[in-house]
Amino acid sequence: MKSILIRLLAGLIFSQPLYLLGAETEPYTLLVFGDSLSASYGMNEEDGWVTLLAERMQTENWPYQVINGSISGETTTGGLSRLPAILDAYEPDLVILELGGNDGLRGLPLDTLQQNLIRMIDLVETTGGKVLLTGIQIPPNYGPRYTVPFYQLYKEISEEQGLPLVPFLIEGIPQQAELMQNDGIHPKAEAQ
């Protein structure tokens, strides 16, 4: 099983030119823009993968300042409304976009999810930033007519927009009950 942190580090390494990862310049700004999976839901913030990522980058001397703009319960509609102000405030060079899970849990229309993600990607790219897209899978309670296209949507967006993709941020973790919180949706600190 790979932890969330390892999956994201691999995504970062393959998504950015290597000069961005080891340059001796001012720090680049990495914005994590997500939902409860990135907002350390149910655990101390310092135990969440975003803090661990920032610590690892500092240890490895990667010149990144990591900003966590994630909010538990966030949908893509909420994220789209918040993103312009956050982009203005932090001017990120790289954005890890981790949204859509709450849209799926609520059964919101997939075309809205897709449009919102594409609009957020466009906003980031308009400011000169790059995007690493992370996908998610949702529980099967809406049936395959919803869940299968939901999961495929991230790959389609990634291919259409030419973005690197981490297909399932918490892959392998939900199947291990000891790594999940009691709600069955959020990983424990040990999975980070």
N, C-alpha and C positions, 0 to 999 in steps of 0.2 A: 504494500500500500504506500502510495506517495502522499505526503502531507500537502496541505494547501500551499504552504510556503514553497516547497520544492517545485510544485506544478507552476506557480507564478514566476519563480526565478527562471525556470526553463523558458517560459513564454517570453520573459523580458530579454533574455540572452538572444533568442532567435528573432525578436521583433525589432531590435535596435541595432544600428551600426555599432561596432565594437568601440569606436572612438568615443561614443557617448558613455560607455560603461567604465572607462578608465582614464578619461581625460583629467589633466591637472588644471582645471579651470573652475570658474564659479560653479556652484552646484546647479544641476538641472532640477526642475521641479516635476515631481511625479505625483499626480493626483489620483487617488483611488476614489471612484465615484460609484457607490453601490448601495446595497440594502443591508439587512441585518447580518448577512454572512460576512460582510466587511466591517460592520459597525460593532463587532465583538459582542453580539447579543448573548446574554446569559453568562458572561464571563467578565473578568477584569479586562479593561482595555489593553493593558500591557501583555496579556496572554493571547490576544487576537493576532491573526496573520499579518495585518497591516503593520502593527508595531514590530512584529518579528522581522518582517521584510525590511523595515527601516533600519533596525539594528544590524541585520545581516549586511545590508548595503554599506553601512558605516564600517563594519568590521572588514569588509572586502575593499574598502576605500573607493567605492563607486560614488561619484560626485552627485548624489541625488538628495534633495530635500523631499521627504514624503509627507504629503498632506492627505488626511483622511476626510473626505467630504461625504461619507456614507451616513445614511439614516435608516434605522430599522423601520420596516413597513413601507419603504419607498417603492413607488411604482414608476414606470417609465414616464408617465404624464407628470408626476411630481418632480422627477429628476429633470425633465425637459424644462420645467418652469424655473428650477433653481440654478441650472447649469450656467446661463449667461453671467450671472453675478459672481459665481465662483471662478469662472474663467477670467473675468475682469480682475478679481481680487488676487489670483495666484499666478496667472499666465503660465499654465503648465506646459512643459515640453512633451510629456507623455501622460496619457490618461488610461488607467485600467478601468474599463467600463463594465461594471458588474451589476446590471439591472435586468429586470424582467421576471424574476421569480415570483414576486408578489402579484404581478399581472396574471401569471399563470395560475397561482393559487386561488385567485378570484374569478378565474374563467373569463377574463377580459378578452375582447376581440384581438385576434392575432395580427390583423392588418394595422390596428392601432399600435400594438407593440412594435411591429416592424417599422412603421413610420416614425415613431418616437425615437427608436434607436438610431435610425438613419439621420434624423434631424440632429440628434446629439453628436453623432460622428461628424456631420457637416460643420456644426458649430466649433468643435475642437479643431478640425482641419483648417477652418477659416482663420483661426488665430495662430496657425503654424504648428499646432501640436499634432502628435501621433497618438493613435488609439490601439490598445490591446483589448480585444473583446473577449469576455468570458461568458460561456454558456452555462446553462443550468438545466437540470431535469426536474420535473415536478411529479408528485405522486400520481398514480394512475386513476384517481377517482373520476376524472372527466372522460375517461375512455380514450382509446387510441385515435379516434377522429380528432381529438384536440391535442393530446400529449405528443403524438408522433410529429405532426407539423410544427408544434411548439419547439421541440428539440432541434428539428432540421432548420428552423428559421435562422438560428445563429450561424450555422455553416453557410447558408445562402447569403446572408448579409456579409459575412467575412469574405466570401469569394467575390461578390459583386463590388464590394468597397475596397478590395485588395488589402484586407487587414489580417494580422495574425490573430489566431483564435486559440483559446484554451477551451476545448469543447464542453467540459463538465467540470466546473471548479472544484467540486467535492467528490469527484469520481472515486469509487471504491470505499468511501467513508460511510454512507448511509447503510450499507450492508453489514456493517460491524456495529451492533447495538451498543457496545461498550464505548464507542467513540461519539455517540449521539446523545444530545440532551433528551430529556423525557418527552419533549414534543415530537421527536422523530424527524424534525426538519433541520435543526441547527446543530452543527458539530460542537463537541466539547473542546476545551483548551488543548487536550491531548492530541487532537486531530490537526491542529494548526501546524 
